[in-house]
C-alpha cells in the first residue's frame, strides 16, 4: 500500500537514520521517551523524534517509508 506513512518510530528506524548501532539507537529512543515523559504503553512519534533530534519531519519520513 503506497502512500501510507507510519506515525511511530522504532529503534531500528533510528539506527537507519543516524547510522548508529542498535544499542545507541535504543538509548536515544529511551532518552526521547524520558524527555517527552511517556507512559510505558505510549509510543514515540516521528514528530517527537524529529523535534528532539532537530531534523525535519519530512526527512525522517523519507527514511521510514518503504
PDB file with one MODEL, atoms N, CA, C and O in Angstrom:
MODEL        1
ATOM      1  N   UNK A   1       0.838  -1.186   0.000  1.00  0.00           N
ATOM      2  CA  UNK A   1       0.000   0.000   0.000  1.00  0.00           C
ATOM      3  C   UNK A   1       0.880   1.246   0.000  1.00  0.00           C
ATOM      4  O   UNK A   1       1.522   1.563   1.001  1.00  0.00           O
ATOM      5  N   UNK A   2       0.902   1.914  -1.079  1.00  0.00           N
ATOM      6  CA  UNK A   2       1.709   3.130  -1.181  1.00  0.00           C
ATOM      7  C   UNK A   2       0.988   4.309  -0.560  1.00  0.00           C
ATOM      8  O   UNK A   2      -0.241   4.349  -0.494  1.00  0.00           O
ATOM      9  N   UNK A   3       1.782   5.266  -0.107  1.00  0.00           N
ATOM     10  CA  UNK A   3       1.206   6.488   0.427  1.00  0.00           C
ATOM     11  C   UNK A   3       0.885   6.454   1.908  1.00  0.00           C
ATOM     12  O   UNK A   3       0.619   7.496   2.506  1.00  0.00           O
ATOM     13  N   UNK A   4       0.905   5.275   2.509  1.00  0.00           N
ATOM     14  CA  UNK A   4       0.637   5.181   3.938  1.00  0.00           C
ATOM     15  C   UNK A   4       1.935   5.448   4.682  1.00  0.00           C
ATOM     16  O   UNK A   4       2.964   4.826   4.417  1.00  0.00           O
ATOM     17  N   UNK A   5       1.862   6.383   5.616  1.00  0.00           N
ATOM     18  CA  UNK A   5       3.043   6.733   6.387  1.00  0.00           C
ATOM     19  C   UNK A   5       2.837   6.336   7.842  1.00  0.00           C
ATOM     20  O   UNK A   5       1.756   6.497   8.409  1.00  0.00           O
ATOM     21  N   UNK A   6       3.895   5.819   8.419  1.00  0.00           N
ATOM     22  CA  UNK A   6       3.833   5.451   9.835  1.00  0.00           C
ATOM     23  C   UNK A   6       3.899   6.680  10.706  1.00  0.00           C
ATOM     24  O   UNK A   6       4.504   7.689  10.343  1.00  0.00           O
ATOM     25  N   UNK A   7       3.275   6.584  11.852  1.00  0.00           N
ATOM     26  CA  UNK A   7       3.281   7.666  12.828  1.00  0.00           C
ATOM     27  C   UNK A   7       4.349   7.406  13.876  1.00  0.00           C
ATOM     28  O   UNK A   7       4.966   8.343  14.381  1.00  0.00           O
ATOM     29  N   UNK A   8       4.567   6.156  14.202  1.00  0.00           N
ATOM     30  CA  UNK A   8       5.511   5.780  15.262  1.00  0.00           C
ATOM     31  C   UNK A   8       6.881   5.461  14.677  1.00  0.00           C
ATOM     32  O   UNK A   8       7.021   5.080  13.515  1.00  0.00           O
ATOM     33  N   UNK A   9       7.878   5.634  15.527  1.00  0.00           N
ATOM     34  CA  UNK A   9       9.254   5.329  15.128  1.00  0.00           C
ATOM     35  C   UNK A   9       9.823   4.331  16.124  1.00  0.00           C
ATOM     36  O   UNK A   9       9.456   4.334  17.299  1.00  0.00           O
ATOM     37  N   UNK A  10      10.713   3.486  15.651  1.00  0.00           N
ATOM     38  CA  UNK A  10      11.295   2.428  16.463  1.00  0.00           C
ATOM     39  C   UNK A  10      12.814   2.553  16.462  1.00  0.00           C
ATOM     40  O   UNK A  10      13.374   3.240  15.608  1.00  0.00           O
ATOM     41  N   UNK A  11      13.493   1.896  17.411  1.00  0.00           N
ATOM     42  CA  UNK A  11      14.959   1.976  17.450  1.00  0.00           C
ATOM     43  C   UNK A  11      15.633   1.570  16.128  1.00  0.00           C
ATOM     44  O   UNK A  11      16.663   2.137  15.763  1.00  0.00           O
ATOM     45  N   UNK A  12      15.069   0.609  15.425  1.00  0.00           N
ATOM     46  CA  UNK A  12      15.638   0.197  14.131  1.00  0.00           C
ATOM     47  C   UNK A  12      15.605   1.352  13.131  1.00  0.00           C
ATOM     48  O   UNK A  12      16.536   1.523  12.345  1.00  0.00           O
ATOM     49  N   UNK A  13      14.529   2.146  13.163  1.00  0.00           N
ATOM     50  CA  UNK A  13      14.437   3.322  12.294  1.00  0.00           C
ATOM     51  C   UNK A  13      15.494   4.346  12.683  1.00  0.00           C
ATOM     52  O   UNK A  13      16.131   4.950  11.820  1.00  0.00           O
ATOM     53  N   UNK A  14      15.677   4.536  13.984  1.00  0.00           N
ATOM     54  CA  UNK A  14      16.683   5.489  14.479  1.00  0.00           C
ATOM     55  C   UNK A  14      18.067   5.050  14.022  1.00  0.00           C
ATOM     56  O   UNK A  14      18.891   5.882  13.644  1.00  0.00           O
ATOM     57  N   UNK A  15      18.323   3.752  14.055  1.00  0.00           N
ATOM     58  CA  UNK A  15      19.599   3.218  13.589  1.00  0.00           C
ATOM     59  C   UNK A  15      19.800   3.540  12.115  1.00  0.00           C
ATOM     60  O   UNK A  15      20.884   3.965  11.714  1.00  0.00           O
ATOM     61  N   UNK A  16      18.776   3.342  11.314  1.00  0.00           N
ATOM     62  CA  UNK A  16      18.849   3.601   9.881  1.00  0.00           C
ATOM     63  C   UNK A  16      19.092   5.086   9.593  1.00  0.00           C
ATOM     64  O   UNK A  16      19.868   5.429   8.700  1.00  0.00           O
ATOM     65  N   UNK A  17      18.429   5.963  10.349  1.00  0.00           N
ATOM     66  CA  UNK A  17      18.530   7.401  10.115  1.00  0.00           C
ATOM     67  C   UNK A  17      19.877   7.952  10.572  1.00  0.00           C
ATOM     68  O   UNK A  17      20.506   8.730   9.854  1.00  0.00           O
ATOM     69  N   UNK A  18      20.322   7.553  11.764  1.00  0.00           N
ATOM     70  CA  UNK A  18      21.525   8.139  12.354  1.00  0.00           C
ATOM     71  C   UNK A  18      22.808   7.404  11.992  1.00  0.00           C
ATOM     72  O   UNK A  18      23.892   7.984  12.051  1.00  0.00           O
ATOM     73  N   UNK A  19      22.695   6.137  11.620  1.00  0.00           N
ATOM     74  CA  UNK A  19      23.888   5.346  11.326  1.00  0.00           C
ATOM     75  C   UNK A  19      24.567   4.815  12.576  1.00  0.00           C
ATOM     76  O   UNK A  19      25.669   4.272  12.506  1.00  0.00           O
ATOM     77  N   UNK A  20      23.915   4.969  13.710  1.00  0.00           N
ATOM     78  CA  UNK A  20      24.473   4.485  14.981  1.00  0.00           C
ATOM     79  C   UNK A  20      24.103   3.018  15.184  1.00  0.00           C
ATOM     80  O   UNK A  20      23.268   2.474  14.461  1.00  0.00           O
ATOM     81  N   UNK A  21      24.726   2.389  16.164  1.00  0.00           N
ATOM     82  CA  UNK A  21      24.440   0.984  16.455  1.00  0.00           C
ATOM     83  C   UNK A  21      23.034   0.851  17.041  1.00  0.00           C
ATOM     84  O   UNK A  21      22.434   1.835  17.472  1.00  0.00           O
ATOM     85  N   UNK A  22      22.528  -0.359  17.049  1.00  0.00           N
ATOM     86  CA  UNK A  22      21.195  -0.590  17.604  1.00  0.00           C
ATOM     87  C   UNK A  22      21.179  -0.275  19.099  1.00  0.00           C
ATOM     88  O   UNK A  22      20.171   0.196  19.625  1.00  0.00           O
ATOM     89  N   UNK A  23      22.278  -0.532  19.771  1.00  0.00           N
ATOM     90  CA  UNK A  23      22.356  -0.230  21.206  1.00  0.00           C
ATOM     91  C   UNK A  23      22.261   1.282  21.449  1.00  0.00           C
ATOM     92  O   UNK A  23      21.521   1.722  22.329  1.00  0.00           O
ATOM     93  N   UNK A  24      22.999   2.065  20.682  1.00  0.00           N
ATOM     94  CA  UNK A  24      22.907   3.514  20.795  1.00  0.00           C
ATOM     95  C   UNK A  24      21.525   4.016  20.407  1.00  0.00           C
ATOM     96  O   UNK A  24      21.003   4.952  21.011  1.00  0.00           O
ATOM     97  N   UNK A  25      20.941   3.392  19.401  1.00  0.00           N
ATOM     98  CA  UNK A  25      19.605   3.779  18.953  1.00  0.00           C
ATOM     99  C   UNK A  25      18.565   3.536  20.038  1.00  0.00           C
ATOM    100  O   UNK A  25      17.647   4.337  20.215  1.00  0.00           O
ATOM    101  N   UNK A  26      18.705   2.441  20.757  1.00  0.00           N
ATOM    102  CA  UNK A  26      17.791   2.170  21.877  1.00  0.00           C
ATOM    103  C   UNK A  26      17.960   3.210  22.976  1.00  0.00           C
ATOM    104  O   UNK A  26      16.984   3.623  23.601  1.00  0.00           O
ATOM    105  N   UNK A  27      19.199   3.633  23.212  1.00  0.00           N
ATOM    106  CA  UNK A  27      19.460   4.655  24.228  1.00  0.00           C
ATOM    107  C   UNK A  27      18.832   5.991  23.819  1.00  0.00           C
ATOM    108  O   UNK A  27      18.252   6.686  24.653  1.00  0.00           O
ATOM    109  N   UNK A  28      18.945   6.344  22.553  1.00  0.00           N
ATOM    110  CA  UNK A  28      18.321   7.571  22.052  1.00  0.00           C
ATOM    111  C   UNK A  28      16.812   7.475  22.211  1.00  0.00           C
ATOM    112  O   UNK A  28      16.169   8.426  22.654  1.00  0.00           O
ATOM    113  N   UNK A  29      16.250   6.336  21.853  1.00  0.00           N
ATOM    114  CA  UNK A  29      14.807   6.101  21.980  1.00  0.00           C
ATOM    115  C   UNK A  29      14.365   6.283  23.436  1.00  0.00           C
ATOM    116  O   UNK A  29      13.340   6.905  23.713  1.00  0.00           O
ATOM    117  N   UNK A  30      15.147   5.736  24.347  1.00  0.00           N
ATOM    118  CA  UNK A  30      14.832   5.850  25.773  1.00  0.00           C
ATOM    119  C   UNK A  30      14.903   7.305  26.242  1.00  0.00           C
ATOM    120  O   UNK A  30      14.046   7.752  27.004  1.00  0.00           O
ATOM    121  N   UNK A  31      15.919   8.044  25.790  1.00  0.00           N
ATOM    122  CA  UNK A  31      16.032   9.460  26.164  1.00  0.00           C
ATOM    123  C   UNK A  31      14.861  10.275  25.628  1.00  0.00           C
ATOM    124  O   UNK A  31      14.371  11.177  26.307  1.00  0.00           O
ATOM    125  N   UNK A  32      14.413   9.963  24.422  1.00  0.00           N
ATOM    126  CA  UNK A  32      13.252  10.662  23.851  1.00  0.00           C
ATOM    127  C   UNK A  32      12.016  10.379  24.687  1.00  0.00           C
ATOM    128  O   UNK A  32      11.239  11.289  24.980  1.00  0.00           O
ATOM    129  N   UNK A  33      11.827   9.112  25.076  1.00  0.00           N
ATOM    130  CA  UNK A  33      10.669   8.744  25.919  1.00  0.00           C
ATOM    131  C   UNK A  33      10.705   9.499  27.245  1.00  0.00           C
ATOM    132  O   UNK A  33       9.672   9.969  27.720  1.00  0.00           O
ATOM    133  N   UNK A  34      11.877   9.615  27.836  1.00  0.00           N
ATOM    134  CA  UNK A  34      12.017  10.341  29.100  1.00  0.00           C
ATOM    135  C   UNK A  34      11.782  11.836  28.905  1.00  0.00           C
ATOM    136  O   UNK A  34      11.126  12.479  29.724  1.00  0.00           O
ATOM    137  N   UNK A  35      12.317  12.384  27.823  1.00  0.00           N
ATOM    138  CA  UNK A  35      12.180  13.812  27.538  1.00  0.00           C
ATOM    139  C   UNK A  35      10.711  14.222  27.396  1.00  0.00           C
ATOM    140  O   UNK A  35      10.295  15.267  27.896  1.00  0.00           O
ATOM    141  N   UNK A  36       9.940  13.385  26.708  1.00  0.00           N
ATOM    142  CA  UNK A  36       8.522  13.681  26.496  1.00  0.00           C
ATOM    143  C   UNK A  36       7.619  13.075  27.573  1.00  0.00           C
ATOM    144  O   UNK A  36       6.394  13.110  27.457  1.00  0.00           O
ATOM    145  N   UNK A  37       8.240  12.517  28.628  1.00  0.00           N
ATOM    146  CA  UNK A  37       7.521  11.947  29.774  1.00  0.00           C
ATOM    147  C   UNK A  37       6.440  10.964  29.336  1.00  0.00           C
ATOM    148  O   UNK A  37       5.273  11.087  29.710  1.00  0.00           O
ATOM    149  N   UNK A  38       6.857   9.988  28.536  1.00  0.00           N
ATOM    150  CA  UNK A  38       5.937   8.983  28.007  1.00  0.00           C
ATOM    151  C   UNK A  38       5.613   7.930  29.054  1.00  0.00           C
ATOM    152  O   UNK A  38       6.465   7.548  29.856  1.00  0.00           O
ATOM    153  N   UNK A  39       4.373   7.468  29.033  1.00  0.00           N
ATOM    154  CA  UNK A  39       3.947   6.324  29.837  1.00  0.00           C
ATOM    155  C   UNK A  39       4.509   5.059  29.177  1.00  0.00           C
ATOM    156  O   UNK A  39       4.847   5.086  27.993  1.00  0.00           O
ATOM    157  N   UNK A  40       4.614   3.956  29.920  1.00  0.00           N
ATOM    158  CA  UNK A  40       5.168   2.722  29.330  1.00  0.00           C
ATOM    159  C   UNK A  40       4.433   2.219  28.088  1.00  0.00           C
ATOM    160  O   UNK A  40       5.045   1.595  27.220  1.00  0.00           O
ATOM    161  N   UNK A  41       3.142   2.481  27.995  1.00  0.00           N
ATOM    162  CA  UNK A  41       2.370   1.986  26.855  1.00  0.00           C
ATOM    163  C   UNK A  41       2.373   2.942  25.657  1.00  0.00           C
ATOM    164  O   UNK A  41       1.833   2.603  24.604  1.00  0.00           O
ATOM    165  N   UNK A  42       2.965   4.121  25.797  1.00  0.00           N
ATOM    166  CA  UNK A  42       2.949   5.112  24.728  1.00  0.00           C
ATOM    167  C   UNK A  42       4.166   4.980  23.818  1.00  0.00           C
ATOM    168  O   UNK A  42       5.262   4.635  24.262  1.00  0.00           O
ATOM    169  N   UNK A  43       3.950   5.260  22.546  1.00  0.00           N
ATOM    170  CA  UNK A  43       4.997   5.153  21.531  1.00  0.00           C
ATOM    171  C   UNK A  43       5.623   6.522  21.258  1.00  0.00           C
ATOM    172  O   UNK A  43       5.043   7.559  21.580  1.00  0.00           O
ATOM    173  N   UNK A  44       6.804   6.506  20.665  1.00  0.00           N
ATOM    174  CA  UNK A  44       7.464   7.733  20.224  1.00  0.00           C
ATOM    175  C   UNK A  44       7.016   7.989  18.785  1.00  0.00           C
ATOM    176  O   UNK A  44       7.064   7.089  17.946  1.00  0.00           O
ATOM    177  N   UNK A  45       6.584   9.212  18.506  1.00  0.00           N
ATOM    178  CA  UNK A  45       6.132   9.541  17.158  1.00  0.00           C
ATOM    179  C   UNK A  45       7.274  10.098  16.325  1.00  0.00           C
ATOM    180  O   UNK A  45       8.305  10.520  16.848  1.00  0.00           O
ATOM    181  N   UNK A  46       7.065  10.087  15.029  1.00  0.00           N
ATOM    182  CA  UNK A  46       8.039  10.657  14.096  1.00  0.00           C
ATOM    183  C   UNK A  46       8.231  12.133  14.410  1.00  0.00           C
ATOM    184  O   UNK A  46       9.355  12.634  14.371  1.00  0.00           O
ATOM    185  N   UNK A  47       7.155  12.827  14.717  1.00  0.00           N
ATOM    186  CA  UNK A  47       7.216  14.251  15.038  1.00  0.00           C
ATOM    187  C   UNK A  47       8.091  14.494  16.277  1.00  0.00           C
ATOM    188  O   UNK A  47       8.926  15.398  16.273  1.00  0.00           O
ATOM    189  N   UNK A  48       7.905  13.701  17.325  1.00  0.00           N
ATOM    190  CA  UNK A  48       8.697  13.851  18.548  1.00  0.00           C
ATOM    191  C   UNK A  48      10.175  13.572  18.282  1.00  0.00           C
ATOM    192  O   UNK A  48      11.047  14.294  18.766  1.00  0.00           O
ATOM    193  N   UNK A  49      10.447  12.527  17.516  1.00  0.00           N
ATOM    194  CA  UNK A  49      11.829  12.205  17.170  1.00  0.00           C
ATOM    195  C   UNK A  49      12.471  13.358  16.410  1.00  0.00           C
ATOM    196  O   UNK A  49      13.596  13.758  16.711  1.00  0.00           O
ATOM    197  N   UNK A  50      11.751  13.893  15.423  1.00  0.00           N
ATOM    198  CA  UNK A  50      12.278  14.994  14.620  1.00  0.00           C
ATOM    199  C   UNK A  50      12.549  16.222  15.484  1.00  0.00           C
ATOM    200  O   UNK A  50      13.584  16.871  15.329  1.00  0.00           O
ATOM    201  N   UNK A  51      11.636  16.544  16.386  1.00  0.00           N
ATOM    202  CA  UNK A  51      11.840  17.679  17.293  1.00  0.00           C
ATOM    203  C   UNK A  51      13.069  17.470  18.163  1.00  0.00           C
ATOM    204  O   UNK A  51      13.904  18.365  18.290  1.00  0.00           O
ATOM    205  N   UNK A  52      13.179  16.304  18.755  1.00  0.00           N
ATOM    206  CA  UNK A  52      14.271  16.003  19.674  1.00  0.00           C
ATOM    207  C   UNK A  52      15.627  16.056  18.966  1.00  0.00           C
ATOM    208  O   UNK A  52      16.593  16.599  19.501  1.00  0.00           O
ATOM    209  N   UNK A  53      15.689  15.492  17.771  1.00  0.00           N
ATOM    210  CA  UNK A  53      16.962  15.398  17.050  1.00  0.00           C
ATOM    211  C   UNK A  53      17.268  16.636  16.214  1.00  0.00           C
ATOM    212  O   UNK A  53      18.396  16.803  15.749  1.00  0.00           O
ATOM    213  N   UNK A  54      16.276  17.508  16.017  1.00  0.00           N
ATOM    214  CA  UNK A  54      16.496  18.698  15.207  1.00  0.00           C
ATOM    215  C   UNK A  54      16.558  18.397  13.726  1.00  0.00           C
ATOM    216  O   UNK A  54      17.285  19.054  12.981  1.00  0.00           O
ATOM    217  N   UNK A  55      15.798  17.405  13.299  1.00  0.00           N
ATOM    218  CA  UNK A  55      15.742  17.005  11.893  1.00  0.00           C
ATOM    219  C   UNK A  55      14.337  17.314  11.384  1.00  0.00           C
ATOM    220  O   UNK A  55      13.363  17.169  12.123  1.00  0.00           O
ATOM    221  N   UNK A  56      14.229  17.734  10.138  1.00  0.00           N
ATOM    222  CA  UNK A  56      12.910  17.997   9.575  1.00  0.00           C
ATOM    223  C   UNK A  56      12.113  16.699   9.490  1.00  0.00           C
ATOM    224  O   UNK A  56      12.650  15.644   9.154  1.00  0.00           O
ATOM    225  N   UNK A  57      10.835  16.799   9.799  1.00  0.00           N
ATOM    226  CA  UNK A  57       9.942  15.632   9.800  1.00  0.00           C
ATOM    227  C   UNK A  57       9.906  14.957   8.427  1.00  0.00           C
ATOM    228  O   UNK A  57       9.829  13.731   8.339  1.00  0.00           O
ATOM    229  N   UNK A  58       9.959  15.740   7.374  1.00  0.00           N
ATOM    230  CA  UNK A  58       9.909  15.198   6.022  1.00  0.00           C
ATOM    231  C   UNK A  58      11.118  14.307   5.727  1.00  0.00           C
ATOM    232  O   UNK A  58      11.002  13.288   5.045  1.00  0.00           O
ATOM    233  N   UNK A  59      12.272  14.705   6.248  1.00  0.00           N
ATOM    234  CA  UNK A  59      13.489  13.917   6.049  1.00  0.00           C
ATOM    235  C   UNK A  59      13.359  12.582   6.771  1.00  0.00           C
ATOM    236  O   UNK A  59      13.727  11.538   6.233  1.00  0.00           O
ATOM    237  N   UNK A  60      12.835  12.621   7.985  1.00  0.00           N
ATOM    238  CA  UNK A  60      12.645  11.386   8.756  1.00  0.00           C
ATOM    239  C   UNK A  60      11.668  10.475   8.023  1.00  0.00           C
ATOM    240  O   UNK A  60      11.907   9.271   7.928  1.00  0.00           O
ATOM    241  N   UNK A  61      10.583  11.020   7.507  1.00  0.00           N
ATOM    242  CA  UNK A  61       9.578  10.215   6.793  1.00  0.00           C
ATOM    243  C   UNK A  61      10.186   9.509   5.587  1.00  0.00           C
ATOM    244  O   UNK A  61       9.789   8.387   5.273  1.00  0.00           O
ATOM    245  N   UNK A  62      11.136  10.136   4.906  1.00  0.00           N
ATOM    246  CA  UNK A  62      11.788   9.514   3.756  1.00  0.00           C
ATOM    247  C   UNK A  62      12.509   8.226   4.141  1.00  0.00           C
ATOM    248  O   UNK A  62      12.535   7.264   3.373  1.00  0.00           O
ATOM    249  N   UNK A  63      13.090   8.216   5.331  1.00  0.00           N
ATOM    250  CA  UNK A  63      13.835   7.043   5.786  1.00  0.00           C
ATOM    251  C   UNK A  63      12.949   5.909   6.258  1.00  0.00           C
ATOM    252  O   UNK A  63      13.335   4.745   6.153  1.00  0.00           O
ATOM    253  N   UNK A  64      11.775   6.218   6.772  1.00  0.00           N
ATOM    254  CA  UNK A  64      10.957   5.134   7.319  1.00  0.00           C
ATOM    255  C   UNK A  64       9.844   4.684   6.395  1.00  0.00           C
ATOM    256  O   UNK A  64       9.167   3.699   6.692  1.00  0.00           O
ATOM    257  N   UNK A  65       9.630   5.377   5.276  1.00  0.00           N
ATOM    258  CA  UNK A  65       8.610   4.969   4.316  1.00  0.00           C
ATOM    259  C   UNK A  65       9.233   3.995   3.352  1.00  0.00           C
ATOM    260  O   UNK A  65      10.294   4.261   2.788  1.00  0.00           O
ATOM    261  N   UNK A  66       8.584   2.873   3.160  1.00  0.00           N
ATOM    262  CA  UNK A  66       9.118   1.833   2.266  1.00  0.00           C
ATOM    263  C   UNK A  66       8.859   2.158   0.820  1.00  0.00           C
ATOM    264  O   UNK A  66       9.241   1.390  -0.063  1.00  0.00           O
TER     265      UNK A  66
ENDMDL
END
